Amino acid sequence: MRRRRLQANSDETSEVNLTPMLDVVFIMLIFFIVTTSFIKESGVEIERPESSAASPRPDAQVMVALTPEGAVWVDGQPVDAHRVGAEVAELVSDDGGVVIQADRASTTGLLIEVMDRLREAGVEDIAVAATRSGS
């Protein structure tokens, strides 16, 4: 009889309380959602020019792509070069930056026009993407 009483007591105490673990998991999930920065990709494959002074830009928030045919792409959609400033200004926050991915074969005139449109729309942090060449 004594043995049954010990088994009954051990069955009652063997349950694990999962509430604290679930609280920690939800707090971590909220932390990762809040700290994640979302980057809008350009949506086009671009062959970037090479540069020995290229450096990474972790604060880039929006990517604008310029194709060799003269098309401008933002967030996977083609955009008119005259309206690129307004489109990008809606997507970028105050502390985010814009990276222009100009193809090696695209024209410099289109690059300058897109940069001017972005600055007219109030976007100040603009960079041009390049691949780092070996020294």
N, C-alpha and C positions, 0 to 999 in steps of 0.2 A: 504494500500500500504506500509505503513511503516513496517508492520509486515513481509511482504515478504522479504523486504530488510534485516532485521535482521536474518531471517532464512537462507538466501543465504550466509551471512557472516559467520554464525556459522557452516555451512556445509563445507565451505572451510578451516576453522581452526581446524576441528575435526580430521584431519588425523594425525596419529602418525608416527614419523620417526623411523624406526627400525634399521637403519644402525649402530648407536652406540652400541646397544644391540648385534647385530651380531658380531661386532668387538670384544667385550668383550668375547663372547662365543668362537670365534675362537682362541683368545689369551689364554683362559683357556684350550682349547683342546690341543694346542701346548705345553703348560706348562706341562700338565699331560702326554703327550706322551714322552716328553724329560726326565722327572724326573722318569718315571717308570723303574724299573729294571726288566729284564726278567730272570726268573729262569728256567733252563732246568731240568725238572723232570726226575727221573730215569725210570719210567714206569712200575715198579714192586712193588707188595705189600710186605713189609718187616716188620718182627717182630723185633723191635729194642731191644737191651738189656737195662736194667734199670741202672741208675746212680744217686746218690744223688748230685753229682757235675755238672750235666748237665746244660748248659746255652744256651740260644738262639743265633743263628748266623744270623743276618739280612743281612750280606754281602755275603752270599752264592749265587753263580751264577749257578753252575752246580752240579747236584746230580748224584752220581755213586752208583749203588745198587749191592750188592753181595748176591746171593741167596744161600739157603742151598745146592743146587745141584752143586755149584761151578761156576755158570754162572755170568758174569759181564754184567750189563745193563747200558747204557748211553743214555739219551734222548729217552727212549722208544724202543731202539734197542739193541739186544745182541751184545756184542763186545768181541773179543778175548782178554784175559788177557794180552798178550804180546803187543797188539797194543792200549791198553786203554790210555796210555800216549799221543800218537799222536792225538787220537780222542778228548780227553778232552782239550788238548792245543789249538785246533782250536776253541773251544767253549768259553773258558774263556778269559776275558780281563785282563789287567794288575792289576786292583784293585779288581778283583773278586776272590772269593774263591771257593773251591771244598769241598763238604761234602760227605763222603762215608757212605752209609747206609748199614752196614753189618748186615745180619740177625743173630739172636741169635744162630742159628745152623750152620752158615757158619764157615769155618776153619780160624784160625788165620794166617796160611801160605798164603792163598789167599789174605787176607787183607794186609799183609806186602808186598807181591808181587805187588799189585795194587798201594800201596803207593810209593814203589820204582820206578815203571814205571812212575808215575805222577811226581815225583821229577826229574827223568832223563829227562823228557820232559820240564822241566822248571817251573812247577807249585809248588809254595812254600807254599801257604796258603791252607792247607789241614786239615780237621777236621773229626772226626768219630761221627756219629749221635747216640744219646741215648735218651731214654725217662726218664724224671725226676721222681724218685721214691719218695714217701711220706716219710718224716722224722718223 
